[in-house]
Amino acid sequence: MARESSVEVLASDLDLDAVPDAVAAGRVEVLVAGPRFAEPTEICRLLASHPRLKALVVSDEGRRAVFYEVRPNLTTRELSPETLVDAVRAVRRDAEELEAC
């Protein structure tokens, strides 16, 4: 990645405890992390503190990756009692999934 002219690598090796300070201090837009960051709880906590951050956690010797981001769903559509109930259920389901992080 360091060879890409459109990508600036800010740090090449940080432990999990140092990442929040590095994100807060720098211009980090995307955190690319290896398998030692595979625990979703830590990434979710980091995103909660820095909601504009995106995180890509690479695992399985570079064959798999999980992408994390916090973003609103800006879909506009007709509202009926049924769609309101569906929306509430979806929000609750998403909240439960986030808690599982």
TORKOL-4160 file (C-alpha; in steps of 0.2 Angstrom, whole numbers, padded with zeros to 4 digits, m for minus):
101
<pt num="1" X="0000" Y="0000" Z="0000"/>
<pt num="2" X="0014" Y="0012" Z="0004"/>
<pt num="3" X="0019" Y="0012" Z="m0015"/>
<pt num="4" X="0002" Y="0018" Z="m0020"/>
<pt num="5" X="0003" Y="0037" Z="m0023"/>
<pt num="6" X="m0015" Y="0040" Z="m0018"/>
<pt num="7" X="m0012" Y="0031" Z="m0001"/>
<pt num="8" X="m0003" Y="0038" Z="0014"/>
<pt num="9" X="0002" Y="0025" Z="0026"/>
<pt num="10" X="0003" Y="0034" Z="0044"/>
<pt num="11" X="0010" Y="0019" Z="0054"/>
<pt num="12" X="0015" Y="0002" Z="0049"/>
<pt num="13" X="0014" Y="m0007" Z="0066"/>
<pt num="14" X="0003" Y="m0002" Z="0081"/>
<pt num="15" X="m0003" Y="m0013" Z="0095"/>
<pt num="16" X="m0022" Y="m0012" Z="0099"/>
<pt num="17" X="m0020" Y="0000" Z="0114"/>
<pt num="18" X="m0011" Y="0013" Z="0103"/>
<pt num="19" X="m0024" Y="0013" Z="0089"/>
<pt num="20" X="m0037" Y="0025" Z="0097"/>
<pt num="21" X="m0023" Y="0038" Z="0101"/>
<pt num="22" X="m0016" Y="0036" Z="0083"/>
<pt num="23" X="m0034" Y="0039" Z="0076"/>
<pt num="24" X="m0038" Y="0054" Z="0087"/>
<pt num="25" X="m0021" Y="0062" Z="0083"/>
<pt num="26" X="m0020" Y="0059" Z="0064"/>
<pt num="27" X="m0029" Y="0060" Z="0048"/>
<pt num="28" X="m0034" Y="0042" Z="0048"/>
<pt num="29" X="m0048" Y="0038" Z="0037"/>
<pt num="30" X="m0046" Y="0019" Z="0035"/>
<pt num="31" X="m0038" Y="0008" Z="0048"/>
<pt num="32" X="m0031" Y="m0008" Z="0039"/>
<pt num="33" X="m0027" Y="m0021" Z="0053"/>
<pt num="34" X="m0021" Y="m0039" Z="0054"/>
<pt num="35" X="m0028" Y="m0054" Z="0063"/>
<pt num="36" X="m0023" Y="m0048" Z="0080"/>
<pt num="37" X="m0037" Y="m0035" Z="0078"/>
<pt num="38" X="m0050" Y="m0048" Z="0073"/>
<pt num="39" X="m0060" Y="m0046" Z="0089"/>
<pt num="40" X="m0075" Y="m0036" Z="0084"/>
<pt num="41" X="m0078" Y="m0028" Z="0101"/>
<pt num="42" X="m0062" Y="m0018" Z="0100"/>
<pt num="43" X="m0066" Y="m0012" Z="0082"/>
<pt num="44" X="m0084" Y="m0008" Z="0086"/>
<pt num="45" X="m0078" Y="0002" Z="0102"/>
<pt num="46" X="m0066" Y="0012" Z="0091"/>
<pt num="47" X="m0079" Y="0016" Z="0078"/>
<pt num="48" X="m0091" Y="0022" Z="0091"/>
<pt num="49" X="m0078" Y="0034" Z="0097"/>
<pt num="50" X="m0073" Y="0039" Z="0079"/>
<pt num="51" X="m0089" Y="0036" Z="0068"/>
<pt num="52" X="m0081" Y="0043" Z="0052"/>
<pt num="53" X="m0067" Y="0030" Z="0053"/>
<pt num="54" X="m0068" Y="0014" Z="0042"/>
<pt num="55" X="m0059" Y="m0002" Z="0047"/>
<pt num="56" X="m0053" Y="m0016" Z="0036"/>
<pt num="57" X="m0047" Y="m0031" Z="0046"/>
<pt num="58" X="m0038" Y="m0044" Z="0036"/>
<pt num="59" X="m0036" Y="m0062" Z="0041"/>
<pt num="60" X="m0033" Y="m0079" Z="0035"/>
<pt num="61" X="m0016" Y="m0075" Z="0028"/>
<pt num="62" X="m0024" Y="m0061" Z="0018"/>
<pt num="63" X="m0038" Y="m0072" Z="0010"/>
<pt num="64" X="m0052" Y="m0064" Z="0020"/>
<pt num="65" X="m0057" Y="m0047" Z="0026"/>
<pt num="66" X="m0070" Y="m0039" Z="0036"/>
<pt num="67" X="m0075" Y="m0021" Z="0033"/>
<pt num="68" X="m0083" Y="m0011" Z="0047"/>
<pt num="69" X="m0091" Y="0007" Z="0046"/>
<pt num="70" X="m0104" Y="0017" Z="0054"/>
<pt num="71" X="m0116" Y="0025" Z="0042"/>
<pt num="72" X="m0134" Y="0031" Z="0041"/>
<pt num="73" X="m0146" Y="0023" Z="0029"/>
<pt num="74" X="m0154" Y="0037" Z="0020"/>
<pt num="75" X="m0168" Y="0028" Z="0011"/>
<pt num="76" X="m0184" Y="0038" Z="0009"/>
<pt num="77" X="m0200" Y="0029" Z="0005"/>
<pt num="78" X="m0219" Y="0029" Z="0009"/>
<pt num="79" X="m0223" Y="0026" Z="0027"/>
<pt num="80" X="m0237" Y="0015" Z="0032"/>
<pt num="81" X="m0240" Y="0006" Z="0049"/>
<pt num="82" X="m0232" Y="m0010" Z="0042"/>
<pt num="83" X="m0217" Y="m0001" Z="0036"/>
<pt num="84" X="m0215" Y="0008" Z="0052"/>
<pt num="85" X="m0216" Y="m0008" Z="0062"/>
<pt num="86" X="m0203" Y="m0016" Z="0049"/>
<pt num="87" X="m0191" Y="m0001" Z="0052"/>
<pt num="88" X="m0192" Y="m0003" Z="0071"/>
<pt num="89" X="m0189" Y="m0021" Z="0069"/>
<pt num="90" X="m0174" Y="m0018" Z="0058"/>
<pt num="91" X="m0167" Y="m0005" Z="0070"/>
<pt num="92" X="m0169" Y="m0017" Z="0085"/>
<pt num="93" X="m0160" Y="m0031" Z="0075"/>
<pt num="94" X="m0146" Y="m0020" Z="0070"/>
<pt num="95" X="m0144" Y="m0014" Z="0088"/>
<pt num="96" X="m0143" Y="m0032" Z="0094"/>
<pt num="97" X="m0130" Y="m0036" Z="0081"/>
<pt num="98" X="m0120" Y="m0021" Z="0086"/>
<pt num="99" X="m0121" Y="m0026" Z="0104"/>
<pt num="100" X="m0115" Y="m0043" Z="0099"/>
<pt num="101" X="m0099" Y="m0034" Z="0092"/>
